[in-house]
């Protein structure tokens, strides 16, 4: 996990509330990704960014938003439009080659 | 459509025995294939990858994987399993469209019995 930090480790959301998950990296990697992990479903791509100030929707972007204002940071906001947000959220970076590196994850729970 | 399949939800193996975790894929063009391991409540750790070259790829912690183009498979193997290998294993493939998107399998839980 070294070089990629995700905070908080656990996050609780009340109904109707927007919450933001932090992802910071000091690996100097250009590309960053957000995945959602649910039991038995593997990882599903929410958003990804190949470069600063640019990002693309993944397969399950509805109810989520991101920004990429700095190379080091790629925060994910879970909006109130996401009706089933309970999951384990993983941030990843990619170096110039093919390999992705993952952060330790944030578990989001709904109160 | 491009996809990755891990046909076994769980694999049980005795400590010291060889282990195999299966993965098959479907992509257009040349596949870029990966194996990751996940311990409880942790992120994924990279084990190994196949991009090109030798069909037998060696990775971290004594793991290896064999790329078989005719069978579209990329099975993960280890000659002698350890109890500490017990974890969740994911196979992934990079989409060949140039978008740098990755497709993950649903994961296989490996349980090594002492």
Interface residues (C-beta under 8 A of the other chain):
Chain A: X1 X4 X6 X31 X33 X35 X40 X41 X42 X43 X44 X45 X48 X50 X56 X58 X88 X90 X92 X94 X97 X98 X99 X100 X101 X102 X103 X104 X105 X107
Chain B: X9 X32 X34 X36 X41 X42 X43 X44 X45 X46 X49 X51 X90 X92 X94 X99 X100 X101 X102 X104 X105 X106 X107
